[in-house]
């Protein structure tokens, strides 16, 4: 049974009257908010930092940073100076407009200095999650022909620098190490760098961000976003995050994922709002402490995290004063109605689900502070965004019919390219001008969208997108593995976990030790989050006559579902 609507509490919200705004809104109305509207000079890093640093907010804290070892804060003016210095370091190392600069490191203030510093030079930044291992890193640096990599002495071990001819410099942040032609230390260069930098003014269509993400086939693809994305990033941070000047905002996502850049960097800073960044791993106690300590008012997190907090129970929540919170949001996976219910109970607030993807560049379908929430629904499209459920021929379906969740091409933050792969880019737009998300959903009579699942085989584990093909390809590199098929299976905390079906090569015996060894192999080469949590050995895997592993049949075996049409299966 569905839970009743949770009504909005009256308040002073940026998006008061959804229906009227949907009728009259036009994206060009947002452009006046930016300094380039008057000056004609555009760069998202200028709008996020320098604009505030040169105005009344210059002494306001832009970044509150904490981890187990550091606790720092930087005003907008200090952020301007530090991003300029980092920009100068990168410039001195040869970074020019359009170059790809990758950043592969755990969260730290320097990560943010370098990210924005590189964008100030007109470079395209590729953030890499710190948990990535050799093969995952190599694929991304190689595909993007990255010129400079910013990383740490610990992580640089994972970079096959001699096999990456385009990679000219590696900048190490942390303890100084012996330098050579390719590897330099950040600190001495940063200390000497000028606080002044000539910002590279760009065209609105120029690239600024490159996030690699997984599909169901092939290697991860590089989703490129342009400076123009700031229009929608700004407006969604206003309408959905509902940011106000005196907010203390905390987004828990790492910048290795799109939420951590778009709403961990641009969303808050385009509004000149104080942004909390907590480094280190998930820790329930310290999460609540972070809210209490900084007086966080707006909190953007993910279902897996909420489920873990929920699992720990209320005794822990009650030990903290969380009354500063006024607005909570969620992204990345389906937000269970039970979690929404829990949120109301422990925080006395509704958790607002938001739906979007790496490719969309910002939020697309959301719950707004002024609208009633139907627990389990992702909410309604952003004004200025047209979403629909379409069939496989591109026809729009009526309410309550399940189909492809699609978006009318042309929203401001839409990806501008799949790096190196124009064919892949086109594949998204093959249905009458609709962008196909790969998700299935339906829309009810009142225009609320309900997520149903992925149409392809992409696995969403703890909100992280994993392509089964990438994991399968890695598995078969293990000497014991003849064939592998990878699927997602339901899990109460992580939403979905990865299960691998494996057939062994001649001469290998099935054993628990071998399962462990295979898991470790994937962890070591790809990343911990893409390693299977379950392995099942089978003598033979179901395959099509053309040799493709039939994941659909594996899923049916696993979940005791009918296997469907088996006419293409080999004997
Ligand atoms: C921002 C981000 C995108 C995929 C997307 C969908 C799933 C995201 C969701 C959701 C249900 C939500 N997803 N938000 N599913 N409800 N509110 O997560 O980007 O990593 O590219 O993942 O995540 O399946 O297609 P990304």
Boltz pocket constraint, residues with backbone or C-beta under 6 A from the ligand:
constraints:
  - pocket:
      binder: B
      contacts: [[A, 213], [A, 257], [A, 258], [A, 259], [A, 330], [A, 331], [A, 332], [A, 333], [A, 334], [A, 335], [A, 353], [A, 354], [A, 355], [A, 356], [A, 357], [A, 358], [A, 359], [A, 378], [A, 437], [A, 438], [A, 439], [A, 451], [A, 453], [A, 454], [A, 460], [A, 463], [A, 464], [A, 465]]
      max_distance: 6.0
